């Protein structure tokens, strides 16, 4: 099931960051940091399937070299609290192939950032999540200064800060246009899935948004250290789980807003994301499975049981033969009509992770 994510953050010298180190980490490369006088070596990092620097008009070709580019960024900044770069991170639809995901990230960076005059360092990571599924995403590291074209044989250089690139309205537009471009590519490739940039409330989904804990927060929680975001995340998950248990169609409606049909693993993954602990997960999943609106469509081309809801059945029938879902082998039938239900309990929760 495609997941929407687009976040933007500034990389600042004031917080002890280095643009060269940030670029080396995202590209899994070895870069020498001229300002700090040390090497930034992240060559042991795995999962990077594409790395490329995209240049706007007037930028010197030498900046295609990652070390040259980001050392030039560091040299252009004199303040100890300088904003060095902006990072935009996007989740790529796992339904796409690596080549399709790379093309999507490149096209978005070229349209939204390079066309405005930013240098974009695009790195695509195709990693695997704890659930065994692909977890593709792209890190797009952006410059914050305008490029002044070279004159009289001189190479271009960085000029003044482009303060308008910090506008909230611009970020809002990026979020909307990323959803539009991702959905267009999914449709072009015959996938039923879609993403939505809007909040849960704007989509009419009565669930609370959950905060991203991140790897550092997870490690603190595992060590028994204070991890406020983890505690808050779990509390929200418990409340969402209670809401779904009371109204199971909340879960099914949310899933079918993104895709008209879904597998048992996708259903379990959604419930796992919105519950806290194996006990609540099992209870909530059992109630969703027992909902009369759940309809079994049969098995797709990969041998997976596929489901829809009565309301989404028309869309499921229209898309059953497309590449995103695979052909459905049997005619739709009511949930519970002689076929296995999605698994409940701890085993299903572990499979959903």
N, C-alpha and C positions, 0 to 999 in steps of 0.2 A: 504494500500500500504506500503510495507516494506521500512523502511528508514535506510540509512547507517549513522552510527556515531561511531567513535572511537576517543577519545581524551586522552591525557596523560599530567599530570602535577605533579610537585614536591610539597610536603608539607614541608615547611621550618620553622625552629624555628626563623629564622631571620625576618620573616614576622608576627611573633606573633602566629604561629600555634602550635598546640599540636597534636601529633599522637594519643594519647588516646582520645582526644575530637573528632578528625576526625573519628576514628573507632566507637565511641559511637553513633555519629550522623548517620552514614551510616547503622549501625545495629539496630538503634532505641533502644539502651540499656542504662543502668546505669553502668558506669565504674568509679572507683576511680583513679584519676590522682596523682600518688605518687610524681612526681616532683613538681607539682603546689600545692599539698596538698588540692585538692578540688574534689568534685564529678562532673562528666560530665553526666548529666541526660537528655536523649532524648527519654525516654520511651513513651512520648505523640505522637511521630511521627508515622504516619500510612503508610501502603502500602508496608511494608517489608515482603516478602513472603518466603525468604530463607536467612540464614546467616551461614557461615561455614568457618573455617580456614583450609587451605590445607598446609601440611608441606612437605618440600623436605627431601631427605635422610639425616640423621644425626641430624635433628632438634629434640630437646627434646619434648616429648609428652605433657608436661605441657603447651607448647605454643598453644595448641588447645584452651585453655582458652584465650579469647580476652583480658581481662585486664592484664593477665600475659604477653602475647606477647608484647603488645604495651608499657607497662611500662618497659619491658626489652629493647625495641628499644630506648626509651627515656634515659634510664640509660647508654646505650652504647655510647651516643653522648655527648661530652663535650663542643663543640663549641657553641657559642651563635647564630651562623648563620647556624647550622647544617641542612643538608638535612635529614629529618626524614623518609620520605616514598614517594613512587610514587603512584599516583592513575591513573588507566586506567578505563575510563567509556565507555561503549558500549551500543548502542540501540539494544534491542532484537526485532526480527520481531514480530509484533503484531499478525501475522497469527498463530504463535505457541501457544500452551496451556502453562499455567504456568509451568507445569512439564517439558515440552519440552524446554522451555526457560531456566529453571534452569539447566537442563542437558547440554545445549549448553554453558552457561556461565562457568560451572564447567569444562567441557572438554577443553575449550579454555584456562582457567587459568592453568590447569594441564599441558597442552602441551607446552604452550609458556612461562610460568613463573616458575612454580614449577620445571619443568624438568631442568631449568637453575640454580636452587638453591635458588630461592626466596620463601619466605613465602607469600602466597596469602590469603587475607581475602576477601571472596566473599560474597557480599550482593546483592540480587536481589530485586528490587522494581517494583511492578506491580500497578502503579498508573493510574489515569484517567485524560486525558487531557481536555481542555476547550471544545473540540468538542464532549465530551462524549465517545470517543474511548479510548481503553487501551493505555497506554504509558509505556510499560515495558522497563526497562534498568537495567544494572548491574554496581555496583561500585566494582572495584577490587583494594584493598589497598595492596601495595607490599613493602617488606623490601628492603633496599639498601645495606646491608652488607652480605658478605658470612657467611654461617653457618660452624663453626668449630665443628666437631663431638666430643663428649666427650670421654675421655680416663680414664682408671683405675677407672671405676665406677662413674666418674664425668659426669654431664649432658653437652650436647652441648651448645655452646654460639655463640654470634655474633663475627665475625672476621673483616677482612679488608673490606673497601668499594670496591664494584665491579664497577669500573669506566666504564667498557665496557657496562654495562647495560644502560648507558646514550647515547649510540651511536645513531645518527640519522638513520643509516641504519637499526638498530634493530626496531625502531618505524615504519619505512616504511614497513618492513617485517610483523610486527604485523597487520598493517592496511590491507595489502593484504590477509594475512592468515585468518583474521577475516571474510572478505567478502567470502572467499572460504569455510570456515566452515559453516557460516550462510546459504549460498546458497545450500550447500550439504544437510543440515538439512531440509531446505524448500522443496527441491526436494524429499527427503526421505519421507516426510509427505504428498506429493502430492499437494504442493502449486505451483501455477504458478509464484508467485512473486520472485524477486531476488534483490540483492543489488549490488552496484558497488562502490569500494573504490576510484576510480579515480576521478580527478577533472572534473567539467563540460566541460572544454575545451578539456580534454583528451578523453572524451566520445563523443565529437562532438556536444555538446549542446550549442548553442550560447546565453547563459544567464550568468549574473554575479553572482558569489557566494555571498550569503548574510551572514553577520556576526550574530553570536548568541548574542542576547541582554541579556538574562538571567533574572531571577526574580528581582534582585536588580535594573537593568536598567529599567525594566518595572515600578517598583514602583517609581523611580525617575521621569520618564516621566509622570506618573499619578499625581504626586505632582507638576508638572510644573517646576521641577529642571533641571539643565543642564544635558543632557544625550546624549553625542556625538554619541555613538554607535547606539542609537535609531534613531537619525536624519539620520546618514549614512545608516542604515538599510532601512529606509523608502525611501530614495533617490534611492537606488539600486532597491528596489521593484518597484518604479515608472518607472524606465528605463526598467526593465524586462517586466513590464506590457505593455509598449509601443511597445516593440519588439514582444511580443506575439500577440498584436492587429494587428500589421503589417503582421505577419506571424503566423497565428494560428496553423499551423502544428508543430511549435516549441514545443508547449505544448503537443500535442498528441504524437509526436515522443519521447519526454522525458519520458512520462508516459509508453508508450509501450516498452521502453527499459527495464523497471523494471518488467512489467507484460503485457501479451498480451491482457487481458481484464480488464475492470475497471468499477466501479459503478459511478453513478452521483455524489455521495458525494466525492469520490476520485478525480474526475475531478474538482469539486468545491474547494476542499481543495488545490489542486495543484495551481489553479489560485489564490486563496486567498493568498497563500504563496508568490506568485510572482507579487502581485499588492499592491497598497497603497490606502486604503480607499474603502468605499462601492461603490462610483461612478465609479472609474476605474475598480473595480472588476466586476460590472455588465456589463460594456461595453465590457470588454475583454472576459468574459464568453460567452456573446451573440455571439461574433465573432467566438469563438471556436466551439460553438454549431452549428453555421451555416455552418461550413466547410463541403463540400461534402464528404470528406474522412472519416468523422465520421459515424460509422456503428452501429446500434442497434442490439443486438443479441437476445433480449428477456429478460425474467426474470430468475434469478437463483433460487436455491433451497430455498433461504431465502426471495423470493418475491421482490428482488431488480432488477431494470433495469440495464442491463449490456451492455457495449459498447466495441468496438474495432475500429481499422482503417482498411482501405482496405489492406494496406501493412502487417498489423499484423493479418489479418483474418485467414491465414493458421495456425498460432500458436494458435489462439483462438479456432479454431475447434478441434485441437489436444488436447487441455487441458480443454475443456468445461465440461467434466464429472469428473474432479478431485476434490479433497477435498478443494483446495484453492479457487475455484470460485463457485462451485456448478453447478449442471446441468442446462443448458439453456433450457428454456421451448419451445421457438419458433425458427423458422429458421431465420438466419440473414436477415436483411432488411436494406435498405438505411435510413440514418438519416432523420427524418421528415415523415416517411411513416406510418402515423396513430397512432403514439404512443407519449406520453408526452416527451418533451425535458427536459434535466436537468434544474432545476429551476434557474432563473436569479435574480439579484438584491440583496437587503440587506438581505432578508430572507435566500437566498441560502448561502450568505457569513457567516451569523451567524451559519447556520447548518454545514458549513465546518470547523468551528473553533474547 
